[in-house]
Amino acid sequence: MTAERWALGGDLGVARIGYGAMRLTGWPRGDRPDRETALAVLRRAVELGVNHIDTSHYYSRDGVAANELIREALHPYPDDLVIVTKVGALVEGSDISLPAAEMTGLTPENLRRGVEANLRSLGVDRLDVVNLRMGDRGQTSLAGPLETLLALREEGLIRHLGISNVTAAEFAEAREIAPIVCVQNMYNLSRRDDDRLVDTCAAAGIAYVPFFPVGGGFQPLTARHLDAVAARHHATVPQVALAWLLARSPNILLIPGTGSLAHLEENLSAATLHLTKEDLTELTA
């Protein structure tokens, strides 16, 4: 289902539809599947060709941690499995409830702590990709934190670096500091503020990884004609939203998350949904 691929960082061949593990934990709020279902979803994803999993050490709530589920389900990992994680102002999952001034994860000490926690909980010696997530504590510059991660990369703890939740100006600044292989921002049919950034990344050979690809964060998809296009293709609205992203630019990598085996297969089937030029025009009208 996920045959089309992208060379992440130039050397990590990943299927363009991956999997986001956050929903397996119910973090920061919301429902989650039982443990056996969570493990089954991860294993089934890999069986169906997923080899790009997005996670973080701080995706953890009430003793359920994404990294530990990934390790139990999939370790020893397949040779081609790419696990992308992130660090930022949050160090632990419970930090989400702290005032911004008390989110201290962007200090050198806590960035190292976050990286080492990801290494330990995933059971690996080096992280494939670490995204520096910004935007959780005001206008803190990314320069210092990114330089810290670059030093950890030079120590051999990280293979590639990415950035998340950033502006176009921060993206440009980041590229002056370190080689950036991916950008992870909010982007979907209803939220296309990053149109220019998607194209800039594509021209530079940098992956763009949208979060909330089918809506979320209390912002459901509102694009016109979604239902009509879905009906024409005998598809669901989420499948059309994912297929639109795949058609939007070849550097877009998807990481839809779910705690349901049925929804997992539905999401991955979007790779076989080919929207026409008329569909694409209608969806963005």
N, C-alpha and C positions, 0 to 999 in steps of 0.2 A: 504493500500500500504506500510505502514511503520511499520510492526508488530515486526520485530527484534529489540531488545532493549539492552541497556547498562546501568549499574548502575553507573551513574556519581557521583563521590564522595562516592560511596557505598550506597547512599540513594535516589538518584534522577533517577528514571527509565525513560530513554529517548529513543525514536525511533532513529535508527542509521542514518536515513536521516532526518535532520532538515532543517532550513531555515536561510539564511544570509540576513539581512535587508539593508545592505549598498546600494545596487543598487536602492532601492526605492527612494533615495535622489539625485542620480547623483553625490554623493561625491566620490572622490575629483574633478572629472571631468566626463563628459559623459552625456548621455541621461537618463531620468527617466520617469516613467509613470505618468499620471495625478493622482490627489489625489484619486479619486474614484476607479481607477484601483488598486492603491497601497493598499487601504483599502480592496478591494475585494481579492487581492492576499493573504494578511495576513489571512483573514477569511477563505478562501478556503484551505489554508495550514493546518490550525487547523482542519477543517472539514475532511481532508484526513488523519489525524493522526499525523501530525507534532506536537511535544510538546517540541521542543528545538529550540529556536530562538536566533540567535547571533546578537548583536547590539552594539552600543556605543553612548554616548551623543554627541561625536564629529562627528558622521555621520550626518552632517547637512550642507546644502548649500542653499543659497538664500531663507531662511525662511522655508525650508522643512527639518524636522528632523525625523530621524528614530524612536526614542523613542516616540515622540508624535504621529506618525502614529500607532505604536504598541498599545499605550494606547487607542487611539480613536477606533481602530478596535476591540480590544480584552478585554478591561477592563470592568467589573471585570473579572480577568483572570481565566481560567479553573484551577481546583485544581492541575492538573498534568503538567501544563505548566511551563517549565524551561526557564528562560531568562538569557542568558549569556552576560555580557557586558565587556568592557575593559577600562582601563585608561593607560596613558603613557605620553610621552613627549608632546603630543598634548592635549590641554584642550578644545579648541573650534575648530570647523571644519575649520575655516579660518586660524588657526595656521599652516596649511600645507604649506603655502607660506612663512613662516618665515625662516630666516637662522637658522641652527641647534643650534647656540649659544643662540638664543632667544626662543627656545622651552623649557619652564620652567615647564612643567607639572610633572616632576619627583620629585619636591620638596615636603616635607611633607604637606605644606599648599595647594599646587595645586592638590596633589593626593586626599586629603580630599575634596577639591572643586569638583574634577571630580566625586568622589563617591557620594557626596551629590547631584550633578546635575543629575546623573543617577537615584538616588532614587526619586528625585522630578519629573523628566520628565516621568518616568515610572509609578509613582503613587504607589510605594511600600515602605514598612518599612525596608525591608532587601533584598539585592541582592543575587540571587541564587549562581552565580559564577562571580567573577571579575578576568579577565585576566590582568596581568601586561605586557604591550607590550613594548619590548625593540627594539633597533636597529634604532631608529629614530634620535638619536643624538650621534653618535659615540660609544665609548667604555665605557660609564658610567656604573659603577657596578650596578647590580640589588639588591645588599644586602640592601642598605638603603631604596630604594622604597618598596621592599618586606616586610621589617620590619614594614614600615608605614602601609601597607595594612594588615599585620598580627594584628597590634594594632587595626585597624578599625574592623577587624573580631572579635576581642575579645570584642569590644564595642557592637557587635550584629548587625552591619550594613551590614556585608557580611557573607554568609554561607560557601562558599568554595573559594579557590584561585587557579588560573591557571597562566600560563605564555605564552607569545606569541613572535614569531620572535626571538628565542633564539638559542644559540649554545648548543652542547652537554655538554660543560664545564659549561655553565650557568645553564643548567638543573640540573646538579649534585650539583652545588652551591645552587640553589634554594631549593632543597630537604633537605639540611642541615639546612635551615632557617625556612621553613614552610611546612605543608602538601600540596602537589600539586596534583590537581585532573585532570588537563588536560594541554596539550601542543598544541598550535595553531601555526603551521609553514607552509611554502610553501612546498607542496608535491603533486605530481601527476605522471602519467605514464612517463612523460618526465623529471621530476625533482625528482630523487630518492636519493638525497644526504642524506636524513634523514632515510634511511633504517634501520640502526642500532638503531637509536633513537626510531623509531616506535616499534621495538622489545623490547628495554629496557623498554619503557613505558608499553607495553603489559605484560611483566613479573612482573611489579610492580602494575598492576591493574589501570594504569593511562590512561585516554583517550587521543588519538591523533586526533586532529581536523585539517585537511589540508585546508589551503586557496588556492584559484585558483585551485580547484580540477579538472577542465576541461580546464586548461590553463588560461592565463590572464596576466595582467601586461606587455603587449607587448611580451609575451612569449607563443605562441600557442603550443598545443600539437604536437609533432613531432614523437611520437612512431610509429615504422613500423607496418604494418598489421592492424592498427585500422580500416580502411575502410573495409578490407576483413572480419574481425570478426564481425563488425556491420552488414554487408550485410548478413552474414550467419544467424544472429539472427533476421533479419528484425528490427534492432534497429538503433538508431542514434549513432554517434561517442560520444557525451557527455554521453549518457546512458552507453555505454561500458566503458568509462573512470570512471564513478561513480561505476559501477558494479565491475570493477577491484579493486578499493579502498576497497569496502566492502569485497571482497574476500581476499584482502591482509592481513588483520589482524582483529580480532573481536573487538579490542579496537578503531578502526577508526570510528569516527563520522563525517558525512558529513553535510555541511551547504551551499549547492549551493544557490546562490542568483539569483533572476530574477524579472523583473517587468512585466512579461507576465503570464497570467493564463495558456496558453497552454504549455509554457516551464516549469512552476511549475509542472504540471501533468506529463510531460515528464520526468523531473528529478526524481520525486517520483516513477515513474514506473521502475526505475533502480533497485529498491528493488526486483523486480520479475524476473530480468534477471540473469540467472544462467550460468556463464561461465564454460566451460569444462576445464579439465587439459590441453588439447591441446590448447585451446584459451589462457590460462594464459601463457603457454610456448611461444606461438607465439608472444604475446604482449610484452614480456620482452626480446625477442631475440635480 
